[in-house]
């Protein structure tokens, strides 16, 4: 289940509640789904109940219970799951406020694809996805390849931009056109068009393409937000992890190296859920135990979840970058994805070492690495930057 699919699931639950007069209208056009903040729980979170509480004239936690109950109505054949409510706390402002006491209450089922729903803080909904859903996310990415995240969210939209002679504005406009097309919009650059994109220009008289090469120049002009000065220094050419462009391309090259080494060992990637092999060293917990007594995530679980979340966010990032005319959002997301992958490959060994036996865990991790490579390659392609298989 991707964030977009989870957003639709929650919105359908709100629609059902409005139809049943449990909540007043109107139904929001979109439901925001985001990653839990520090101290939060699960894979994703939403503050939809806080948004609806004012118009409904009811406490946010009560609204959250209504939304959750309507999500549960969609359950048909999903296995038993845990659905809990944490006591309210004084914290707010985060879509993943942490609880301060034991969770109470339970329900036998939840929506297919969702393993656990928790209500925390003043009324935040926190979602933990089912493990088989995570495997399905990897399958979805592998089927789509570098085009994962392309869709029809903006189908039927026609957008024209005026051309620009300023190098950064010209590159920004062309990249936004590609992003819009990736979301189904009909976008093109037409002389005399009314919409003109005006990012902060590059220094006059400087030709970063000639000085840095096309890939570094494009990154330096597209990575900063439109209102920020572009990067044009020689640090873009430094081959070390302090250089974000190098880190993104290095992460992609590592995914290809893993694939080549797996082929030499005769190991075929398989997106099935990753059971940590017995030969893995027991990782230390990523953070302290939960206050409700449930087991806390290990370093292995945390690294895998971080990467899966980054990959699952990719379609929403592409859509937002297109709608907001902001290719810098995609560049930042590629940095985040690369960092998540590099942490994953260090924490969770995708290949056996020495005499270690091949396992289902290795096949699962290799599939996840392939999925990360597809996202990095697709994102770099939309920015017009090469993704090297060797680096």
C-alpha positions as CSV (number, residue, x, y, z in Angstrom):
1,X,0.0,0.0,0.0
2,X,1.4,3.3,-1.1
3,X,0.8,6.7,0.7
4,X,-1.6,7.5,-2.2
5,X,-3.6,4.3,-1.7
6,X,-3.7,4.9,2.1
7,X,-4.9,8.4,1.5
8,X,-7.8,7.1,-0.6
9,X,-8.6,4.5,2.0
10,X,-8.9,7.1,4.7
11,X,-10.8,9.5,2.5
12,X,-13.3,6.7,1.6
13,X,-13.8,6.1,5.4
14,X,-14.5,9.8,5.8
15,X,-17.0,9.7,2.9
16,X,-18.8,6.8,4.5
17,X,-19.0,8.6,7.8
18,X,-20.5,11.7,6.1
19,X,-23.0,9.5,4.2
20,X,-24.0,7.9,7.5
21,X,-24.4,11.3,9.2
22,X,-21.7,10.4,11.7
23,X,-19.7,13.4,10.5
24,X,-20.8,16.6,8.7
25,X,-19.6,17.5,5.2
26,X,-17.8,18.5,3.1
27,X,-15.4,15.7,2.6
28,X,-11.8,17.0,2.0
29,X,-10.6,16.7,-1.5
30,X,-7.3,15.1,-0.3
31,X,-6.2,13.4,2.9
32,X,-2.6,14.1,3.8
33,X,-0.5,11.1,4.7
34,X,3.0,11.6,6.0
35,X,5.8,9.7,7.8
36,X,5.5,9.6,11.6
37,X,7.6,12.2,13.3
38,X,10.2,11.3,16.0
39,X,8.4,9.5,18.8
40,X,5.6,8.4,16.5
41,X,4.5,4.9,15.6
42,X,3.9,2.9,12.5
43,X,4.7,3.5,8.9
44,X,2.4,6.5,8.2
45,X,0.3,9.0,10.0
46,X,-2.5,11.5,9.3
47,X,-4.0,14.4,11.2
48,X,-7.3,14.2,9.3
49,X,-9.3,13.9,12.6
50,X,-7.9,17.2,13.8
51,X,-8.9,18.9,10.5
52,X,-12.5,17.5,10.8
53,X,-12.9,18.2,14.5
54,X,-13.7,21.9,14.2
55,X,-16.5,21.6,11.6
56,X,-17.9,18.5,13.4
57,X,-17.9,20.3,16.8
58,X,-16.5,17.2,18.4
59,X,-13.2,16.3,20.1
60,X,-10.5,15.2,17.6
61,X,-10.0,11.8,19.3
62,X,-13.8,11.1,19.0
63,X,-13.5,12.0,15.3
64,X,-10.5,9.7,15.0
65,X,-12.5,6.8,16.4
66,X,-15.2,7.4,13.8
67,X,-12.7,7.5,11.0
68,X,-11.0,4.4,12.3
69,X,-14.3,2.5,12.7
70,X,-15.2,3.2,9.1
71,X,-11.8,2.0,7.9
72,X,-12.5,-1.2,9.8
73,X,-15.8,-1.6,7.8
74,X,-13.7,-2.3,4.7
75,X,-12.2,-5.4,6.3
76,X,-13.4,-8.6,4.7
77,X,-10.8,-11.4,4.8
78,X,-7.8,-9.8,6.4
79,X,-6.2,-11.6,9.3
80,X,-6.6,-10.6,12.9
81,X,-4.8,-7.4,13.7
82,X,-4.3,-5.0,16.6
83,X,-6.1,-1.7,16.7
84,X,-5.3,0.4,19.8
85,X,-5.9,3.8,21.3
86,X,-3.4,5.5,23.4
87,X,-4.3,8.0,26.2
88,X,-4.3,11.6,25.1
89,X,-1.2,13.6,25.8
90,X,-0.5,17.3,25.8
91,X,1.6,17.1,22.7
92,X,0.3,18.3,19.4
93,X,1.5,19.7,16.1
94,X,2.8,16.3,14.8
95,X,0.9,13.7,12.8
96,X,2.6,11.1,14.9
97,X,2.5,12.3,18.5
98,X,3.7,9.6,20.9
99,X,1.6,8.2,23.7
100,X,2.5,8.5,27.3
101,X,0.7,5.5,28.7
102,X,-0.4,2.0,27.8
103,X,-2.6,1.4,24.8
104,X,-6.2,0.2,25.5
105,X,-8.9,-1.3,23.4
106,X,-8.7,-3.7,20.5
107,X,-10.5,-4.7,17.4
108,X,-10.1,-8.0,15.6
109,X,-9.6,-6.8,12.1
110,X,-8.5,-3.8,10.0
111,X,-8.5,-2.8,6.4
112,X,-6.6,-5.1,4.0
113,X,-3.0,-4.0,3.8
114,X,-3.0,-2.3,7.2
115,X,-1.8,-4.3,10.1
116,X,-2.4,-1.8,12.9
117,X,-4.2,1.5,13.5
118,X,-3.4,3.6,16.6
119,X,-4.9,6.8,17.8
120,X,-2.3,8.8,19.7
121,X,-2.0,12.3,21.2
122,X,-5.0,14.5,20.7
123,X,-6.3,12.5,17.8
124,X,-3.6,11.5,15.3
125,X,-4.1,8.3,13.3
126,X,-1.0,6.1,13.0
127,X,-0.9,3.2,10.5
128,X,1.4,0.2,10.4
129,X,1.3,-1.7,7.1
130,X,1.0,-5.5,6.9
131,X,4.3,-7.2,6.0
132,X,2.8,-8.7,2.8
133,X,1.8,-5.2,1.7
134,X,5.4,-4.2,2.0
135,X,6.3,-7.1,-0.2
136,X,3.6,-6.0,-2.7
137,X,5.1,-2.5,-2.7
138,X,8.4,-3.9,-3.9
139,X,6.7,-6.0,-6.5
140,X,4.8,-2.9,-7.8
141,X,8.1,-1.0,-8.1
142,X,9.9,-3.8,-9.9
143,X,7.0,-4.2,-12.3
144,X,7.0,-0.5,-13.1
145,X,10.8,-0.1,-13.1
146,X,12.1,3.5,-13.4
147,X,8.6,4.7,-14.3
148,X,7.3,3.8,-10.8
149,X,5.4,6.9,-9.6
150,X,4.3,8.0,-13.0
151,X,0.5,8.2,-13.1
152,X,-2.6,10.0,-14.2
153,X,-3.1,12.3,-11.2
154,X,-3.0,15.3,-13.5
155,X,-4.7,13.7,-16.6
156,X,-6.9,16.2,-18.4
157,X,-4.7,19.2,-17.3
158,X,-3.1,21.3,-20.0
159,X,-0.2,23.5,-19.0
160,X,1.9,25.8,-21.2
161,X,5.0,27.8,-20.0
162,X,6.8,30.7,-21.6
163,X,10.4,30.0,-22.7
164,X,13.3,31.6,-20.9
165,X,16.8,32.6,-22.0
166,X,18.2,32.5,-18.4
167,X,20.0,29.2,-18.0
168,X,18.5,28.1,-14.6
169,X,14.9,29.2,-15.6
170,X,15.2,27.3,-18.9
171,X,16.3,24.2,-17.1
172,X,13.8,24.5,-14.4
173,X,10.9,25.0,-16.9
174,X,12.0,22.0,-19.0
175,X,12.2,19.8,-15.9
176,X,8.8,20.8,-14.6
177,X,7.4,20.0,-18.1
178,X,8.8,16.4,-17.7
179,X,7.4,16.1,-14.2
180,X,3.9,17.2,-15.3
181,X,3.9,14.8,-18.1
182,X,4.9,12.0,-15.7
183,X,1.6,12.7,-13.9
184,X,-0.5,12.6,-17.1
185,X,-0.7,16.4,-17.8
186,X,-0.3,17.8,-21.3
187,X,2.6,20.2,-20.7
188,X,4.8,22.1,-23.2
189,X,6.8,25.3,-23.6
190,X,5.1,27.8,-26.0
191,X,6.3,31.3,-26.9
192,X,3.9,33.8,-25.5
193,X,2.4,31.5,-22.8
194,X,1.2,33.2,-19.7
195,X,3.0,31.1,-17.0
196,X,6.7,31.8,-16.6
197,X,8.9,30.1,-14.0
198,X,11.4,32.4,-12.4
199,X,13.8,30.6,-10.0
200,X,16.7,32.7,-8.6
201,X,19.1,33.0,-11.6
202,X,22.5,31.6,-11.9
203,X,25.5,34.0,-11.6
204,X,25.7,36.1,-14.8
205,X,28.5,35.2,-17.2
206,X,29.0,31.7,-15.6
207,X,28.4,28.6,-17.7
208,X,28.1,25.7,-15.1
209,X,27.5,23.2,-17.9
210,X,30.8,23.9,-19.5
211,X,32.6,24.1,-16.2
212,X,31.0,21.2,-14.3
213,X,29.5,19.0,-16.9
214,X,25.8,18.4,-17.6
215,X,25.0,16.1,-14.6
216,X,26.6,18.3,-11.9
217,X,25.3,21.5,-13.5
218,X,21.8,20.2,-13.6
219,X,21.9,19.0,-9.9
220,X,23.4,22.3,-8.8
221,X,20.7,24.3,-10.6
222,X,17.7,22.0,-9.6
223,X,18.6,20.9,-6.1
224,X,18.1,24.3,-4.3
225,X,14.6,25.6,-4.0
226,X,13.5,28.2,-6.6
227,X,14.1,31.0,-4.1
228,X,17.6,29.8,-3.1
229,X,20.8,30.5,-4.9
230,X,22.0,27.6,-7.1
231,X,25.0,25.5,-6.3
232,X,27.8,26.2,-8.8
233,X,30.9,25.3,-6.9
234,X,33.5,22.7,-7.6
235,X,32.3,20.7,-4.6
236,X,29.7,19.2,-6.9
237,X,32.5,17.2,-8.6
238,X,33.9,15.8,-5.3
239,X,33.6,12.0,-5.2
240,X,32.8,11.6,-1.5
241,X,29.7,11.2,0.6
242,X,29.7,14.9,1.6
243,X,28.5,15.6,-1.9
244,X,24.8,14.7,-2.2
245,X,24.9,14.2,-5.9
246,X,27.7,11.7,-5.5
247,X,25.8,10.0,-2.7
248,X,22.7,9.5,-4.8
249,X,24.6,8.2,-7.8
250,X,26.8,6.0,-5.6
251,X,23.7,4.5,-4.0
252,X,22.3,3.6,-7.4
253,X,25.7,2.1,-8.5
254,X,25.7,0.0,-5.3
255,X,22.2,-1.4,-6.2
256,X,23.6,-2.5,-9.6
257,X,26.8,-4.0,-8.0
258,X,24.6,-6.0,-5.6
259,X,22.5,-7.3,-8.6
260,X,25.7,-8.3,-10.5
261,X,27.2,-10.1,-7.5
262,X,23.9,-11.9,-6.8
263,X,23.7,-13.1,-10.4
264,X,27.3,-14.5,-10.0
265,X,26.2,-16.3,-6.9
266,X,23.0,-17.6,-8.5
267,X,20.7,-15.8,-6.1
268,X,17.4,-14.6,-7.5
269,X,15.7,-11.6,-5.8
270,X,12.3,-12.4,-4.3
271,X,10.1,-9.6,-2.8
272,X,8.7,-11.9,-0.1
273,X,8.8,-10.4,3.4
274,X,12.3,-10.5,5.0
275,X,12.7,-12.9,7.9
276,X,16.0,-12.0,9.4
277,X,18.3,-15.1,8.9
278,X,19.6,-16.8,12.0
279,X,23.2,-16.0,10.9
280,X,22.5,-12.2,11.2
281,X,24.0,-10.7,14.2
282,X,21.3,-9.7,16.7
283,X,20.9,-5.9,16.1
284,X,20.4,-3.6,19.0
285,X,17.0,-1.9,19.3
286,X,16.8,1.3,17.3
287,X,15.2,3.1,20.3
288,X,13.7,2.4,23.7
289,X,10.8,0.1,24.3
290,X,7.2,1.1,23.8
291,X,5.3,2.3,26.8
292,X,2.5,-0.2,26.0
293,X,4.9,-3.1,26.3
294,X,4.9,-4.0,22.6
295,X,8.3,-5.0,21.2
296,X,10.3,-2.1,19.8
297,X,11.8,-2.1,16.3
298,X,15.4,-3.4,15.9
299,X,18.0,-1.7,13.9
300,X,17.3,-4.2,11.1
301,X,13.6,-3.5,11.2
302,X,14.2,0.3,11.4
303,X,16.5,0.3,8.4
304,X,14.1,-1.7,6.3
305,X,11.1,0.3,7.3
306,X,13.0,3.6,6.5
307,X,13.8,2.5,3.0
308,X,10.3,1.1,2.4
309,X,8.8,4.4,3.5
310,X,11.1,6.4,1.2
311,X,10.1,4.1,-1.7
312,X,6.4,4.3,-0.9
313,X,6.6,8.1,-0.8
314,X,8.0,8.4,-4.3
315,X,4.7,8.7,-6.2
316,X,3.4,11.4,-3.8
317,X,6.7,13.3,-4.2
318,X,6.5,13.2,-8.0
319,X,3.0,14.5,-7.9
320,X,3.8,17.3,-5.4
321,X,6.9,18.3,-7.5
322,X,4.8,18.5,-10.6
323,X,1.9,20.4,-9.0
324,X,4.2,22.9,-7.2
325,X,6.6,23.3,-10.1
326,X,9.3,22.2,-7.7
327,X,11.9,19.8,-9.0
328,X,14.0,20.5,-5.9
329,X,11.5,18.3,-4.0
330,X,12.4,15.3,-6.1
331,X,16.1,16.0,-5.7
332,X,15.8,16.1,-1.9
333,X,13.7,12.9,-1.9
334,X,16.4,11.2,-3.9
335,X,18.9,12.2,-1.3
336,X,16.7,10.8,1.4
337,X,16.1,7.5,-0.5
338,X,19.9,7.1,-1.2
339,X,20.7,7.7,2.5
340,X,18.0,5.1,3.5
341,X,19.4,2.6,1.1
342,X,23.0,3.0,2.2
343,X,21.9,2.5,5.8
344,X,19.9,-0.5,4.8
345,X,22.7,-2.2,3.0
346,X,25.0,-1.7,6.0
347,X,22.5,-2.9,8.5
348,X,20.9,-5.7,6.6
349,X,23.3,-7.8,4.6
350,X,21.8,-8.4,1.1
351,X,24.4,-11.0,0.2
352,X,25.8,-13.9,2.2
353,X,29.3,-13.6,3.6
354,X,31.9,-16.4,3.5
355,X,30.3,-19.8,4.1
356,X,26.9,-18.3,5.1
357,X,24.1,-20.1,3.5
358,X,21.8,-18.3,1.0
359,X,18.4,-17.6,2.6
360,X,15.0,-16.1,1.8
361,X,16.1,-13.0,3.7
362,X,18.9,-12.5,1.2
363,X,16.5,-12.8,-1.7
364,X,14.1,-10.4,-0.1
365,X,16.7,-7.8,0.6
366,X,18.1,-8.0,-3.0
367,X,14.6,-7.4,-4.3
368,X,14.3,-4.3,-2.1
369,X,17.7,-3.1,-3.3
370,X,16.5,-3.5,-6.9
371,X,13.4,-1.5,-6.1
372,X,15.6,1.2,-4.6
373,X,17.7,1.3,-7.7
374,X,14.6,1.7,-9.9
375,X,13.4,4.7,-7.8
376,X,16.8,6.3,-7.9
377,X,17.2,5.7,-11.7
378,X,13.7,7.0,-12.4
379,X,14.1,10.1,-10.3
380,X,17.5,11.0,-11.8
381,X,16.1,10.5,-15.3
382,X,13.4,13.0,-14.6
383,X,16.0,15.5,-13.6
384,X,18.0,14.7,-16.7
385,X,20.9,13.2,-14.8
386,X,22.7,10.0,-15.7
387,X,22.5,7.0,-13.3
388,X,25.8,5.2,-13.6
389,X,25.9,1.4,-13.1
390,X,29.6,1.7,-12.1
391,X,31.0,4.5,-10.0
